[in-house]
């Protein structure tokens, strides 16, 4: 597990500022202080429902699915420039938020922003972790999402929320729209949902 207290903030800029790349809830609920936010593109990773959620959107007995950054492709998201004075607090907060079970790993990755390429902190899926679900067929992922319910509510609400926020930000994500369509089709009257509804 990465720990903000044992690294010297290697991705800092000349003035000590850092960048953070968000691809999921960090795009609309960052939770840390920043001086600028803008659209960003990360190559080499893509946003995917590849993480089993055993607390917030599922349980150990019936895991849900949440998004992670998985290898391959590209991902449009949001980059935050964090002032040097706030950098350590931001990384400490993010580690606490993202590294609860160790399924994510903090990495420094190159992202493209308006001014060009910068190095940014982000959290990627650990493929060796037990919660890593891998590449699931859309239908299988939809069934898992419909069955998922955890401390933060229904897994399908999580999916709907992500797609709605991506649409608001003008970030296209065809696979997530496909997944939402499949979940919606399986929720139609007469189609049995699997698992608890609340």
C-alpha positions as CSV (number, residue, x, y, z in Angstrom):
1,X,0.0,0.0,0.0
2,X,1.3,3.5,-0.9
3,X,1.6,5.9,2.0
4,X,1.7,9.6,1.6
5,X,4.0,10.0,4.6
6,X,6.9,8.0,3.1
7,X,7.4,9.7,-0.2
8,X,8.8,13.1,-1.0
9,X,6.0,14.1,-3.4
10,X,8.0,13.1,-6.5
11,X,5.5,14.5,-9.0
12,X,5.7,18.0,-7.7
13,X,6.2,20.9,-10.1
14,X,9.0,23.5,-9.8
15,X,6.8,25.5,-7.4
16,X,5.9,22.5,-5.4
17,X,2.3,22.2,-6.8
18,X,1.1,18.7,-7.7
19,X,-1.6,17.3,-10.1
20,X,-4.2,14.7,-9.3
21,X,-6.2,12.8,-11.9
22,X,-9.7,11.8,-11.2
23,X,-11.7,9.4,-13.3
24,X,-14.7,8.5,-11.0
25,X,-16.2,10.3,-8.0
26,X,-13.1,12.5,-7.6
27,X,-14.4,14.4,-10.7
28,X,-17.5,15.7,-8.9
29,X,-16.5,15.2,-5.2
30,X,-12.8,15.7,-4.8
31,X,-12.8,16.4,-1.1
32,X,-9.5,18.3,-1.1
33,X,-8.4,21.9,-1.8
34,X,-7.2,22.7,-5.3
35,X,-6.3,25.8,-7.2
36,X,-7.5,24.7,-10.7
37,X,-9.4,21.9,-12.3
38,X,-9.6,21.0,-16.0
39,X,-10.4,18.2,-18.5
40,X,-7.5,15.7,-18.8
41,X,-6.7,12.6,-20.9
42,X,-4.8,9.6,-19.6
43,X,-3.4,7.1,-22.1
44,X,-2.6,3.5,-21.2
45,X,-5.5,3.0,-18.8
46,X,-9.3,3.0,-19.1
47,X,-12.2,3.4,-16.7
48,X,-13.9,0.0,-16.0
49,X,-16.3,-1.7,-13.6
50,X,-13.4,-4.0,-12.5
51,X,-13.4,-3.7,-8.7
52,X,-15.5,-5.9,-6.4
53,X,-17.1,-3.7,-3.7
54,X,-17.5,-5.6,-0.4
55,X,-18.6,-2.6,1.7
56,X,-20.0,0.5,0.0
57,X,-21.9,-1.2,-2.9
58,X,-21.9,-4.8,-1.9
59,X,-21.0,-7.2,0.9
60,X,-18.3,-10.0,1.2
61,X,-21.0,-12.5,0.5
62,X,-22.5,-10.6,-2.5
63,X,-20.0,-8.1,-3.8
64,X,-21.0,-5.2,-6.0
65,X,-18.9,-3.5,-8.7
66,X,-17.2,-0.1,-8.7
67,X,-14.9,1.6,-11.2
68,X,-11.2,1.4,-11.3
69,X,-8.5,2.4,-13.8
70,X,-7.4,-0.8,-15.6
71,X,-4.6,-1.2,-18.1
72,X,-5.1,-0.5,-21.8
73,X,-6.9,2.1,-23.8
74,X,-7.4,5.7,-22.6
75,X,-9.5,7.6,-20.1
76,X,-10.9,11.1,-20.1
77,X,-11.2,12.6,-16.7
78,X,-10.4,15.7,-14.6
79,X,-7.1,16.9,-13.4
80,X,-6.7,19.1,-10.3
81,X,-3.7,21.3,-9.6
82,X,-3.1,21.3,-5.9
83,X,-1.0,24.1,-4.3
84,X,2.3,23.0,-2.7
85,X,1.0,24.0,0.8
86,X,-2.0,21.7,0.3
87,X,-0.2,18.8,-1.4
88,X,0.6,16.6,1.6
89,X,-2.9,17.0,3.1
90,X,-4.5,16.2,-0.3
91,X,-2.4,13.0,-0.7
92,X,-3.1,11.9,2.9
93,X,-6.8,12.4,2.4
94,X,-6.8,10.5,-0.9
95,X,-4.8,7.6,0.5
96,X,-7.3,7.3,3.3
97,X,-10.2,7.5,0.9
98,X,-8.8,5.2,-1.8
99,X,-6.6,2.7,-0.1
100,X,-9.0,1.2,2.4
101,X,-8.7,-2.4,1.3
102,X,-5.6,-2.1,-0.9
103,X,-7.3,-2.8,-4.2
104,X,-6.1,0.5,-5.6
105,X,-2.4,1.5,-5.9
106,X,-1.3,5.2,-6.0
107,X,0.7,5.9,-9.1
108,X,2.2,8.8,-10.9
109,X,1.1,8.9,-14.5
110,X,1.4,11.3,-17.5
111,X,-1.8,13.1,-18.4
112,X,-2.6,15.7,-21.0
113,X,-4.1,18.9,-19.9
114,X,-4.6,22.2,-21.8
115,X,-1.0,23.3,-21.3
116,X,0.4,20.0,-22.4
117,X,1.6,16.9,-20.6
118,X,2.0,16.8,-16.8
119,X,2.7,14.1,-14.2
120,X,-0.3,13.4,-11.9
121,X,-1.2,11.2,-9.0
122,X,-4.0,8.7,-9.5
123,X,-5.2,5.4,-8.2
124,X,-5.1,2.3,-10.4
125,X,-6.5,-1.2,-10.0
126,X,-4.2,-3.8,-8.5
127,X,-4.7,-6.8,-10.7
128,X,-3.2,-9.1,-8.1
129,X,-5.8,-8.1,-5.4
130,X,-8.7,-10.4,-4.5
131,X,-11.2,-7.6,-5.2
132,X,-10.0,-7.2,-8.8
133,X,-12.8,-8.6,-11.0
134,X,-11.0,-8.3,-14.3
135,X,-12.7,-7.8,-17.7
136,X,-16.3,-9.0,-17.3
137,X,-18.9,-9.5,-20.1
138,X,-21.3,-6.6,-20.0
139,X,-24.3,-8.9,-19.2
140,X,-22.4,-10.5,-16.3
141,X,-21.4,-7.1,-14.9
142,X,-25.0,-5.9,-15.2
143,X,-26.2,-8.9,-13.1
144,X,-23.7,-8.2,-10.4
145,X,-24.6,-4.6,-10.3
146,X,-28.3,-5.4,-10.0
147,X,-27.6,-7.7,-7.0
148,X,-25.2,-5.3,-5.3
149,X,-26.2,-3.4,-2.1
150,X,-23.9,-2.1,0.5
151,X,-23.4,0.6,3.2
152,X,-23.8,3.4,0.6
153,X,-26.9,1.9,-1.1
154,X,-27.7,0.1,-4.3
155,X,-25.0,-0.7,-6.8
156,X,-27.2,0.4,-9.7
157,X,-27.5,3.9,-8.2
158,X,-23.8,4.2,-8.2
159,X,-23.7,3.3,-11.9
160,X,-26.5,5.7,-12.7
161,X,-24.7,8.5,-10.8
162,X,-21.4,8.0,-12.6
163,X,-23.0,8.1,-16.0
164,X,-25.1,11.2,-15.1
165,X,-22.0,13.0,-13.9
166,X,-19.9,12.0,-16.9
167,X,-22.7,13.3,-19.2
168,X,-22.8,16.6,-17.2
169,X,-19.1,17.0,-17.6
170,X,-19.3,16.2,-21.4
171,X,-17.1,13.1,-21.0
172,X,-18.2,10.3,-23.4
173,X,-17.9,6.7,-22.1
174,X,-19.7,4.2,-24.4
175,X,-19.0,1.1,-22.3
176,X,-20.6,2.6,-19.2
177,X,-23.7,3.7,-21.2
178,X,-24.0,0.2,-22.6
179,X,-23.8,-1.2,-19.1
180,X,-26.4,1.2,-17.8
181,X,-28.7,0.2,-20.7
182,X,-28.3,-3.4,-19.8
183,X,-29.1,-2.8,-16.2
184,X,-32.1,-0.7,-17.1
185,X,-33.4,-3.5,-19.4
186,X,-33.1,-6.0,-16.6
187,X,-35.0,-3.8,-14.3
188,X,-38.1,-3.7,-16.5
189,X,-41.4,-5.1,-15.0
190,X,-41.5,-8.8,-15.3
191,X,-37.7,-9.2,-15.3
192,X,-36.5,-10.7,-12.1
193,X,-33.7,-8.8,-10.3
194,X,-31.2,-10.8,-8.3
195,X,-30.4,-10.1,-4.7
196,X,-31.7,-7.5,-2.2
197,X,-33.3,-4.3,-3.2
198,X,-32.5,-2.4,-0.1
